[in-house]
Amino acid sequence: MLVKLAWKNVWRNKKRTLIVAASVMFAVVLSILMRSAQLGSYAYMIDSATHLQTGYLQVQHRDYRENRSLEKSYVPPVGLKDTLTQMTGVSAVAPRLETFALVSHDSVTRAVGIQGIDPAAEDAMTRLSKWLVKGSFLEKGDSSLIMGAGLAKKLNVTVGDSVVLYGMGYHGQTAAAILNVRGLLELPLPQLNNSAVLMSLSRVQYIYMAPGRVTALVMMLDHPDEMARIKTELARHVPAPLTVIDWQEMMPELKQYIQIDNASGLIMLAILYMVIAFGVFGTVMMMTAEREREFGILNALGMKKTRLMAVSAVESVMVSFIGALAGLALGIPLARYYVEHPIRLSGDLAAAYETLGIEPVMSFSARPDMFGAQALVVFVIAVFCALYPLFFIRRMRASTAIRH
């Protein structure tokens, strides 16, 4: 009986019901979009940085992070690459030999980072070929190179030109070569676009007198959430002095940025919840004041305050539930739309992203647990605010309420 009476009361005054439900609905939508932007941005930052730079996991010499020298390169143990490739959760493994050099053309010289890569494996992992704007991508055993378009502009070279490479090879030997430019990459990060030079792994090993050596075996994962488990499992297959490190160890500044931004985001979300609570509470107070005479008459006619409070509580739960469902119905499509159409950043915010080695794009998340969590929080806030009519009815005097 109480539920039926509450349901009839909900729709007896449609305007009042729609106002309360709409306030809950917009609160759910705002909280969903805010949290979706946060979680989506973090996931995109990690995905962008790992695909363009480090991968999720790497097998390195244990001293390589402190001393990024060819002296800390290594010859991969027989079968290690195959073992890593076959592990559950590892989607791709690519060997790299990374070092530094001076690259010259005519009278212009630039210090650059050299990456020796397996072209097919690297492209499968980092999708480098999609950034190719001129020329062609590397092939296995290629004796030429590709570079960032920004670096090519600084050196005043184009596809087909030759550049001189000069650096220090393994055990301090001189590394020098004249190489043709095979292709240009328009990379999304300025620091890479202005300094990246990529060559086939065998060619870099030959020039730097480091046959068979690599500085890292880079791995991408099917499910990044399983990184800790996979890292622990990998460690059992990697002999000393090699070690397995993850992107958090390779890019601590990105990890710290995400932690700080997440903390500030949770504070902003808490402030949003407070604004929502005050907005819903104000609406409930107004609606309760409008119904004061109604409550007084019902009490005077013999309806006990306990039943009146029960009906009011059920009404509040119903209206809040309607608003939360409407918020989900509107918030989920909006979040999914922005997942498919991320917002490209510009100005100072874009520069801040690029400083961290991240493509300046604001992405959104459509994690199922996020939608339910935000709707539940707003629903609880709305129900908590709906306690006000209960206290009002409890303290109400029927004679005074009727006169009002």
C-alpha positions as CSV (number, residue, x, y, z in Angstrom):
1,M,0.0,0.0,0.0
2,L,2.8,2.4,0.9
3,V,4.6,1.8,-2.4
4,K,1.4,2.3,-4.4
5,L,0.6,5.5,-2.5
6,A,4.1,6.8,-3.0
7,W,4.0,6.0,-6.7
8,K,0.8,7.9,-7.1
9,N,2.1,10.8,-5.1
10,V,5.3,10.9,-7.4
11,W,3.2,11.5,-10.5
12,R,0.4,13.5,-8.9
13,N,2.6,16.6,-9.3
14,K,4.6,15.9,-12.4
15,K,6.4,19.2,-12.5
16,R,7.7,18.7,-9.0
17,T,8.9,15.2,-9.8
18,L,10.6,16.2,-13.0
19,I,12.5,19.1,-11.2
20,V,13.9,16.7,-8.6
21,A,14.6,13.9,-11.1
22,A,16.3,16.4,-13.5
23,S,18.6,17.7,-10.8
24,V,19.7,14.1,-10.0
25,M,20.0,13.3,-13.8
26,F,22.3,16.3,-14.6
27,A,24.4,15.5,-11.5
28,V,25.0,11.9,-12.7
29,V,25.8,13.2,-16.2
30,L,28.3,15.8,-14.9
31,S,30.0,13.3,-12.6
32,I,30.2,10.7,-15.4
33,L,31.8,13.0,-17.9
34,M,34.2,14.4,-15.3
35,R,35.5,11.0,-14.2
36,S,35.4,9.7,-17.7
37,A,37.7,12.5,-18.8
38,Q,40.1,11.8,-16.0
39,L,40.4,8.0,-16.4
40,G,40.4,8.3,-20.2
41,S,43.2,10.8,-20.1
42,Y,45.4,8.7,-17.9
43,A,44.8,5.6,-20.0
44,Y,45.6,7.6,-23.2
45,M,48.8,9.1,-21.6
46,I,50.1,5.7,-20.7
47,D,49.1,4.1,-24.1
48,S,50.6,7.0,-26.1
49,A,53.9,7.1,-24.1
50,T,54.4,3.3,-24.2
51,H,53.6,2.9,-27.9
52,L,55.8,5.8,-29.0
53,Q,58.7,5.3,-26.6
54,T,59.1,2.6,-24.0
55,G,56.6,-0.2,-24.3
56,Y,55.0,-1.5,-21.1
57,L,57.9,-3.7,-20.1
58,Q,61.6,-4.0,-21.1
59,V,64.4,-6.5,-20.4
60,Q,67.5,-4.4,-19.8
61,H,70.9,-4.8,-18.2
62,R,70.4,-3.9,-14.5
63,D,72.8,-0.9,-14.7
64,Y,71.5,0.5,-18.0
65,R,69.0,3.0,-16.5
66,E,71.8,4.6,-14.5
67,N,74.3,4.5,-17.4
68,R,72.7,4.6,-20.8
69,S,75.8,3.4,-22.6
70,L,76.5,0.7,-25.1
71,E,78.8,-0.9,-22.5
72,K,75.5,-1.9,-20.7
73,S,74.1,-3.6,-23.8
74,Y,73.9,-7.3,-24.0
75,V,73.5,-10.3,-26.3
76,P,70.1,-11.8,-25.6
77,P,70.3,-15.4,-24.3
78,V,69.3,-18.0,-26.8
79,G,65.6,-18.5,-26.9
80,L,64.8,-15.6,-24.5
81,K,62.9,-13.6,-27.2
82,D,60.8,-16.6,-28.2
83,T,60.0,-17.3,-24.5
84,L,58.8,-13.8,-24.0
85,T,56.8,-13.8,-27.2
86,Q,55.0,-17.0,-26.2
87,M,54.0,-15.8,-22.7
88,T,50.3,-15.2,-22.0
89,G,49.5,-11.5,-22.1
90,V,52.5,-10.4,-24.2
91,S,51.3,-9.2,-27.5
92,A,54.7,-8.2,-29.1
93,V,58.4,-8.2,-28.4
94,A,60.8,-6.0,-30.3
95,P,64.6,-5.7,-29.9
96,R,66.3,-2.3,-29.8
97,L,69.8,-0.9,-29.7
98,E,69.6,2.7,-28.6
99,T,72.5,5.1,-28.6
100,F,73.5,8.7,-29.5
101,A,75.3,10.3,-32.4
102,L,76.0,13.5,-34.3
103,V,74.3,13.7,-37.7
104,S,75.5,16.3,-40.2
105,H,74.4,17.6,-43.6
106,D,76.5,20.3,-45.3
107,S,77.4,22.7,-42.5
108,V,74.5,21.7,-40.1
109,T,75.1,19.2,-37.3
110,R,72.6,18.0,-34.7
111,A,72.9,15.6,-31.7
112,V,70.3,12.9,-32.1
113,G,69.0,9.7,-30.6
114,I,69.7,6.6,-32.7
115,Q,67.4,3.6,-32.5
116,G,68.3,0.3,-34.1
117,I,65.1,-1.6,-34.6
118,D,63.6,-4.7,-36.2
119,P,61.3,-2.8,-38.7
120,A,58.5,-5.4,-38.8
121,A,58.4,-6.1,-35.0
122,E,58.7,-2.4,-34.1
123,D,56.0,-1.3,-36.5
124,A,53.7,-4.0,-35.1
125,M,54.3,-2.7,-31.6
126,T,54.5,1.1,-32.0
127,R,52.6,1.7,-35.3
128,L,55.5,3.9,-36.5
129,S,54.6,3.6,-40.2
130,K,51.4,5.5,-39.8
131,W,53.4,8.6,-39.1
132,L,55.3,8.3,-42.4
133,V,54.8,11.4,-44.5
134,K,57.4,11.0,-47.2
135,G,59.5,8.1,-48.6
136,S,59.1,4.5,-47.4
137,F,59.5,2.7,-44.1
138,L,62.5,0.6,-43.2
139,E,63.0,-3.0,-44.2
140,K,65.0,-5.7,-42.4
141,G,68.8,-5.2,-43.1
142,D,68.2,-1.8,-44.7
143,S,71.4,0.3,-45.0
144,S,69.5,3.6,-45.0
145,L,67.7,5.5,-42.2
146,I,64.4,7.3,-41.5
147,M,64.1,10.4,-39.3
148,G,61.7,12.8,-37.8
149,A,60.4,15.5,-40.2
150,G,61.4,18.2,-37.7
151,L,65.0,17.0,-37.6
152,A,65.0,16.8,-41.5
153,K,63.9,20.4,-41.6
154,K,66.7,21.5,-39.2
155,L,69.3,19.6,-41.3
156,N,67.7,20.8,-44.6
157,V,67.5,17.2,-46.0
158,T,64.8,15.3,-47.7
159,V,64.3,11.7,-49.0
160,G,67.2,10.6,-51.1
161,D,69.8,12.9,-49.5
162,S,72.8,11.6,-47.6
163,V,73.8,12.5,-44.1
164,V,77.0,11.8,-42.1
165,L,76.7,10.0,-38.8
166,Y,79.4,10.1,-36.2
167,G,79.4,8.7,-32.7
168,M,81.1,6.4,-30.2
169,G,80.7,2.7,-30.6
170,Y,81.0,-0.3,-28.3
171,H,84.2,-0.3,-26.2
172,G,84.9,3.3,-27.3
173,Q,85.4,2.5,-31.0
174,T,84.6,5.2,-33.5
175,A,81.2,4.8,-35.2
176,A,80.9,6.7,-38.5
177,A,78.9,6.2,-41.7
178,I,77.3,8.0,-44.6
179,L,73.7,7.0,-44.9
180,N,70.8,7.8,-47.3
181,V,67.5,9.2,-45.9
182,R,64.8,6.7,-46.8
183,G,61.7,8.3,-45.2
184,L,60.4,11.0,-43.0
185,L,58.1,10.6,-40.0
186,E,55.8,13.4,-38.7
187,L,55.8,12.2,-35.1
188,P,53.3,13.7,-32.7
189,L,55.8,14.6,-30.0
190,P,58.2,17.5,-30.8
191,Q,61.2,16.1,-28.9
192,L,60.9,12.9,-31.0
193,N,60.1,14.7,-34.2
194,N,63.2,16.9,-33.8
195,S,65.7,14.3,-32.8
196,A,64.7,10.7,-33.8
197,V,66.7,8.7,-36.2
198,L,65.8,5.1,-36.8
199,M,67.8,2.4,-38.6
200,S,67.6,-1.4,-39.0
201,L,69.0,-3.2,-36.0
202,S,71.7,-5.0,-38.0
203,R,73.0,-1.8,-39.5
204,V,73.3,0.0,-36.1
205,Q,75.1,-3.1,-34.7
206,Y,77.5,-3.0,-37.6
207,I,78.2,0.7,-37.4
208,Y,78.7,0.7,-33.6
209,M,80.8,-2.5,-33.6
210,A,78.2,-4.3,-31.4
211,P,77.3,-7.5,-33.3
212,G,74.2,-9.2,-31.9
213,R,73.9,-6.8,-29.0
214,V,70.8,-4.9,-27.9
215,T,70.0,-2.4,-25.1
216,A,66.5,-3.7,-24.5
217,L,63.8,-6.2,-25.5
218,V,60.7,-4.1,-25.5
219,M,57.2,-5.7,-24.8
220,M,53.6,-4.6,-25.4
221,L,50.8,-6.2,-23.5
222,D,47.3,-7.3,-24.4
223,H,45.9,-6.0,-21.1
224,P,47.9,-3.3,-19.3
225,D,46.1,-4.1,-16.1
226,E,48.0,-7.4,-15.9
227,M,51.4,-5.7,-16.1
228,A,52.4,-6.5,-12.5
229,R,51.5,-10.2,-12.9
230,I,53.4,-10.5,-16.2
231,K,56.4,-8.7,-14.8
232,T,56.7,-11.1,-11.9
233,E,56.3,-14.1,-14.2
234,L,58.9,-12.7,-16.7
235,A,61.4,-12.1,-13.9
236,R,61.7,-15.9,-13.5
237,H,62.8,-16.3,-17.1
238,V,65.4,-13.5,-17.2
239,P,68.9,-14.4,-16.0
240,A,71.2,-12.0,-14.2
241,P,72.5,-9.4,-14.9
242,L,69.4,-8.7,-16.8
243,T,66.2,-7.4,-15.2
244,V,62.6,-6.6,-16.2
245,I,61.4,-3.0,-15.7
246,D,58.0,-1.4,-16.4
247,W,57.0,1.9,-17.8
248,Q,56.5,3.4,-14.3
249,E,60.3,2.9,-13.6
250,M,61.3,4.2,-17.1
251,M,59.0,7.2,-16.9
252,P,58.6,8.2,-13.2
253,E,57.7,11.7,-14.1
254,L,54.6,10.5,-16.0
255,K,53.6,8.2,-13.0
256,Q,53.9,11.2,-10.6
257,Y,52.0,13.5,-12.9
258,I,49.1,10.9,-13.0
259,Q,49.1,10.5,-9.3
260,I,49.1,14.2,-8.6
261,D,46.4,14.9,-11.3
262,N,44.3,12.0,-10.0
263,A,44.4,13.4,-6.4
264,S,43.4,16.9,-7.6
265,G,40.7,15.3,-9.8
266,L,39.2,13.5,-6.8
267,I,39.2,16.8,-4.9
268,M,37.4,18.5,-7.8
269,L,35.0,15.5,-7.9
270,A,34.3,15.9,-4.2
271,I,33.6,19.6,-4.7
272,L,31.2,18.7,-7.5
273,Y,29.4,16.2,-5.2
274,M,29.1,19.0,-2.6
275,V,27.5,21.3,-5.2
276,I,25.2,18.5,-6.3
277,A,24.2,17.8,-2.7
278,F,23.4,21.5,-2.0
279,G,21.5,21.7,-5.2
280,V,19.4,18.6,-4.6
281,F,18.9,19.6,-0.9
282,G,17.6,23.0,-1.8
283,T,15.2,21.5,-4.3
284,V,13.9,19.0,-1.7
285,M,13.5,21.8,0.9
286,M,11.4,23.8,-1.5
287,M,9.2,20.8,-2.4
288,T,8.8,20.0,1.3
289,A,7.7,23.5,2.1
290,E,5.1,23.4,-0.7
291,R,3.6,20.2,0.7
292,E,3.5,21.3,4.4
293,R,-0.3,21.9,4.3
294,E,-0.8,18.5,2.6
295,F,1.2,16.8,5.3
296,G,-0.8,18.6,8.0
297,I,-4.2,17.6,6.6
298,L,-3.2,13.9,6.2
299,N,-1.9,13.8,9.8
300,A,-5.1,15.6,11.0
301,L,-7.3,13.0,9.2
302,G,-5.6,10.2,11.1
303,M,-2.6,9.1,9.1
304,K,0.2,8.4,11.5
305,K,3.5,10.4,11.2
306,T,5.4,7.1,10.8
307,R,3.4,6.1,7.8
308,L,3.6,9.6,6.4
309,M,7.4,9.5,6.8
310,A,7.5,6.0,5.2
311,V,5.6,7.2,2.2
312,S,7.8,10.3,1.8
313,A,10.9,8.2,2.1
314,V,9.7,5.8,-0.6
315,E,8.8,8.8,-2.8
316,S,12.3,10.2,-2.5
317,V,13.9,6.9,-3.3
318,M,11.7,6.5,-6.4
319,V,12.4,10.0,-7.7
320,S,16.1,9.7,-7.1
321,F,16.2,6.3,-8.8
322,I,14.4,7.7,-11.8
323,G,16.9,10.6,-12.0
324,A,19.9,8.2,-11.7
325,L,18.6,6.0,-14.5
326,A,18.0,9.0,-16.7
327,G,21.5,10.2,-15.9
328,L,22.9,6.9,-17.0
329,A,20.8,6.8,-20.1
330,L,22.2,10.2,-21.1
331,G,25.8,10.0,-19.6
332,I,26.8,6.7,-21.2
333,P,26.2,7.7,-24.8
334,L,27.9,11.1,-24.2
335,A,31.0,9.3,-22.7
336,R,31.1,6.8,-25.6
337,Y,30.8,9.6,-28.1
338,Y,33.9,11.3,-26.7
339,V,35.7,8.0,-26.6
340,E,35.3,7.9,-30.3
341,H,35.9,11.6,-30.8
342,P,38.6,12.7,-28.4
343,I,39.4,16.4,-27.9
344,R,42.7,17.6,-29.3
345,L,44.4,20.1,-27.0
346,S,46.3,23.3,-27.9
347,G,48.2,26.1,-26.2
348,D,49.9,25.7,-22.9
349,L,48.0,22.6,-21.9
350,A,49.2,20.9,-25.1
351,A,52.8,22.0,-24.4
352,A,52.5,20.5,-20.9
353,Y,51.4,17.1,-22.3
354,E,54.3,17.2,-24.9
355,T,56.8,17.9,-22.1
356,L,55.8,14.6,-20.6
357,G,56.2,12.8,-23.9
358,I,52.4,12.5,-24.5
359,E,50.4,13.3,-27.6
360,P,48.2,16.3,-26.6
361,V,44.8,14.7,-26.8
362,M,42.1,14.5,-24.1
363,S,40.6,11.1,-24.3
364,F,37.6,9.7,-22.4
365,S,36.9,6.3,-20.8
366,A,33.9,4.1,-21.0
367,R,34.7,1.7,-18.2
368,P,31.5,0.0,-17.1
369,D,32.3,0.2,-13.4
370,M,32.8,3.9,-13.7
371,F,29.2,4.5,-14.8
372,G,27.6,2.5,-12.0
373,A,29.9,4.1,-9.4
374,Q,29.0,7.7,-10.3
375,A,25.3,6.9,-10.5
376,L,25.4,5.2,-7.1
377,V,27.2,8.1,-5.4
378,V,24.7,10.6,-6.7
379,F,21.8,8.3,-5.9
380,V,23.1,8.0,-2.3
381,I,23.5,11.8,-2.1
382,A,19.9,12.3,-3.3
383,V,18.5,9.8,-0.8
384,F,20.5,11.4,2.0
385,C,19.1,14.8,1.1
386,A,15.6,13.2,1.1
387,L,15.9,12.6,4.8
388,Y,15.0,16.2,5.4
389,P,11.2,15.6,4.8
390,L,11.3,12.9,7.5
391,F,12.7,15.2,10.1
392,F,10.2,17.9,9.0
393,I,7.2,15.6,9.3
394,R,8.4,14.3,12.7
395,R,8.6,17.8,14.1
396,M,5.5,19.0,12.4
397,R,2.3,20.1,14.3
398,A,-0.8,19.4,12.2
399,S,-2.7,22.5,13.3
400,T,0.2,24.9,12.4
401,A,0.8,23.1,9.1
402,I,-2.8,23.3,8.0
403,R,-2.8,27.1,8.6
404,H,0.3,27.4,6.3
